[in-house]
Amino acid sequence: MGRNHPICQSGSDGAALGASVELFSAYPDLLTPAHISELTGFTVEYVRKLCREHKIPAVQVGGRQWFVPKPRFIEYVMGGDA
């Protein structure tokens, strides 16, 4: 995704970070693939694939459900190290 993704675009990095944090405020601390799908427009299946391939910083619980800590996803969106 990175800095060129529509979620991140803004006048400056600080403004983009503030806008991203505000955008994510309505979501829980642990994001599911469905949440990430809403935010990115990716399909849930594609988000799960990104989780399996460790392209999104996620953990799998119970061998089925993926969760992404919200701060780590914001880092990912902003182009930081995941």
Stockholm file with secondary structure:
# STOCKHOLM 1.0

chainA/1-82         MGRNHPICQSGSDGAALGASVELFSAYPDLLTPAHISELTGFTVEYVRKLCREHKIPAVQVGGRQWFVPKPRFIEYVMGGDA
#=GR chainA/1-82 SS CCTTSTTTCSSSHHHHHHHHHHHHTTSCSEECHHHHHHHHCCCHHHHHHHHHTTSSCCEEETTTEEEEEHHHHHHHHTTCCC
#=GC SS_cons        CCTTSTTTCSSSHHHHHHHHHHHHTTSCSEECHHHHHHHHCCCHHHHHHHHHTTSSCCEEETTTEEEEEHHHHHHHHTTCCC
//
